[in-house]
Structure formats: C-alpha cells, structure tokens
Amino acid sequence: MKKFLVSKKGIALFAAIVAVAVGAFGAYAYFTSTGTGTGTATVGTDSAWTLGQTGSTGPALYPDSTIGTGNIQTKAYSITNPSAGNQLLTDVEVKIAEADGSPWSSGSCDKDDFSVGGAAVGATYTDSDSAADFEAGETVSDSVTVQMIDDNTNQDDCKNAIVPLHFFAS
C-alpha cells in the first residue's frame, strides 16, 4: 500500500478551505424569536364652550300683547370651541336668568314677563337645530329675540330693568 504523505502546506491549505466553508455557511445561519412590549397614548379632554352675547339691535322693550310683533330686541351671540380637539354641540339654551342660571327678578318683574325666541312659557329658548361637530377653535354666531309680554297687570317693576340673559351650551 502506498503511503500517503501529507505536507504542512497541504494541511494549511485544507484548514483554510474548511474555515472558509464553515464561515460561508455561518453567514446564512440565524435565530428566530418573539417578543412583546407596551406603550401608551394620551387622550385629551373636553373644554367648556365659550359663549355669550356679542351684540343687540332693536328698541327698548315695552309690554306687547302679541308675541312675535312689536317691541323686539335681537341678541346676537357666538359659540366657540376652545378645545384642542373636536367637540359635539348638541344644544344651546338662552333664558332670562342670573349669570349662574338662577332665577332673576326685580321686584315683581321676572322671567315670566318676557319671551325669549318666541318661547313665552318659562322664558327659555332652546336651539337643538344647531347641533354640530365643532373643530378646535371654531366659532359660530347666531341670534335670539327678546320681547316683553303684556300680562294685563301692573308691570311698573319692569321699568328701566336690565334683563339678564343666561347662555348655556352642551
């Protein structure tokens, strides 16, 4: 049998070939795995509507027996969404009342001596037709009428009265 002689150069060449082959296969190897994590998102909140009277037209109010005619004042008002996001406006209410919404009277003169927007009973005007999605900072203007009702009694306590309007939006 013939003896196979291996030289140092041959061993080095074989080791280099094996190293290259192992490196080439190692470059294509990978692991698979899974993982989980957590995060959060922050949601803003609503802001109170900004609304109030912005103007007035019409004569001084006097008792008038016919609602919808005669001495009527028109009160312009605006509604603003001060929020950083959209808000849904569903209702606007205007009534004869103090700034906090409590009943107003001046002697025997009170809300029942007036009509707001044609609503004689309770002197409250409600506008649910203005329901809308307001964008951030959006302002809309509208108006309401105020009239004094002749109730066939002495209404002297209403002379020179400053009749307060309370605006409420939801």
C-alpha positions in Angstrom: 0.0 0.0 0.0 1.3 3.3 -0.8 1.8 5.7 2.0 0.1 9.0 1.6 2.3 11.8 2.7 0.7 15.0 3.9 2.8 18.1 3.8 2.5 21.1 6.1 1.4 23.2 3.2 -1.4 20.7 2.4 -2.6 20.7 6.0 -2.6 24.5 6.0 -4.5 24.6 2.7 -7.1 22.1 3.9 -7.6 24.1 7.1 -8.1 27.3 5.1 -10.7 25.6 2.9 -12.6 24.2 5.9 -12.6 27.7 7.6 -13.9 29.4 4.5 -16.6 26.7 4.1 -17.7 27.0 7.7 -17.7 30.8 7.5 -19.8 30.7 4.4 -22.5 28.5 6.0 -22.3 30.6 9.2 -23.2 33.7 7.3 -26.6 32.2 6.3 -27.5 31.0 9.8 -29.9 32.9 12.1 -32.2 32.6 15.1 -35.9 33.2 15.3 -37.7 34.6 18.3 -40.7 36.5 19.5 -41.2 39.4 21.9 -43.7 41.8 23.4 -43.7 45.4 24.6 -46.1 48.0 25.9 -46.8 51.7 25.1 -49.4 54.3 25.8 -51.4 57.0 24.0 -52.7 60.1 25.8 -56.3 61.3 25.2 -57.3 64.9 25.8 -60.4 66.1 27.5 -63.3 68.4 26.7 -63.3 72.1 27.3 -66.2 74.3 28.4 -67.8 76.1 25.5 -67.2 79.8 25.3 -70.5 81.6 24.5 -72.2 84.9 25.2 -74.0 87.9 23.7 -72.0 89.8 21.1 -74.5 92.4 20.0 -78.0 93.8 20.3 -80.5 95.5 18.0 -84.0 96.8 18.5 -85.9 99.3 20.5 -86.4 99.4 24.3 -88.9 96.8 25.5 -92.5 97.7 26.4 -95.4 95.4 27.2 -96.8 93.9 24.0 -99.9 91.7 23.9 -98.9 89.9 20.7 -95.8 87.7 20.9 -93.8 87.9 17.8 -94.7 91.5 16.9 -94.0 95.0 18.3 -91.1 95.8 20.5 -88.5 93.0 20.0 -84.8 93.1 20.6 -82.4 90.7 18.7 -79.5 89.5 20.7 -76.5 88.2 18.7 -74.3 85.6 20.3 -71.4 83.4 19.5 -70.3 79.9 20.5 -66.6 78.9 20.4 -64.9 75.5 20.9 -61.8 76.4 22.9 -60.7 72.8 23.0 -57.6 71.4 21.1 -59.9 68.8 19.5 -63.4 68.5 18.0 -66.4 68.7 20.3 -70.1 68.0 19.6 -72.5 70.8 20.3 -76.0 69.4 20.9 -78.0 72.2 22.4 -77.9 75.9 23.1 -80.2 77.4 25.7 -80.9 81.1 26.3 -83.0 82.2 29.2 -83.9 85.1 31.4 -81.7 84.3 34.4 -78.8 85.4 36.6 -75.2 84.7 35.4 -75.2 81.5 37.3 -78.5 80.4 35.8 -80.5 81.1 38.9 -84.0 82.8 38.6 -84.0 86.5 38.0 -86.4 89.0 39.4 -86.6 92.7 40.0 -89.4 93.3 42.4 -92.5 91.7 40.8 -90.8 91.8 37.4 -89.3 88.4 36.5 -88.7 86.0 33.6 -92.4 85.4 33.1 -92.7 89.0 31.9 -90.6 88.2 28.8 -90.5 86.0 25.8 -87.1 84.6 24.6 -87.0 83.4 21.0 -90.8 83.2 20.9 -90.9 80.9 23.9 -93.3 82.6 26.4 -93.5 79.9 29.0 -90.5 80.0 31.3 -88.8 82.5 29.0 -86.3 79.9 27.7 -85.1 79.4 24.1 -83.7 76.1 23.2 -82.0 75.5 19.8 -81.2 71.9 19.2 -81.0 72.6 15.5 -77.5 74.0 16.0 -76.1 70.5 16.8 -72.8 70.2 15.0 -69.3 68.9 15.3 -67.1 71.9 16.1 -63.4 71.8 15.1 -60.8 73.1 17.6 -61.1 76.9 17.8 -64.2 77.1 15.6 -66.7 79.9 16.3 -70.3 80.1 15.1 -72.7 83.1 15.5 -76.5 83.0 15.9 -79.2 85.2 17.4 -82.2 85.1 19.7 -85.1 87.5 20.2 -86.3 89.0 23.5 -89.8 90.6 23.9 -91.7 91.9 26.9 -95.1 90.3 27.4 -98.2 92.3 28.3 -99.8 90.2 31.1 -102.6 92.6 31.8 -101.2 93.5 35.3 -99.2 96.4 36.6 -95.6 95.9 35.3 -94.1 99.1 36.8 -91.3 97.0 38.4 -90.1 96.2 34.9 -89.5 99.9 34.1 -85.7 100.5 33.3 -84.9 96.9 34.3 -81.7 95.4 32.9 -82.9 91.9 32.0 -80.1 89.4 32.2 -79.7 86.6 29.7 -78.1 83.3 30.6 -76.4 81.3 27.8 -75.8 77.6 28.2 -74.3 75.1 25.7 -74.0 71.4 25.9 
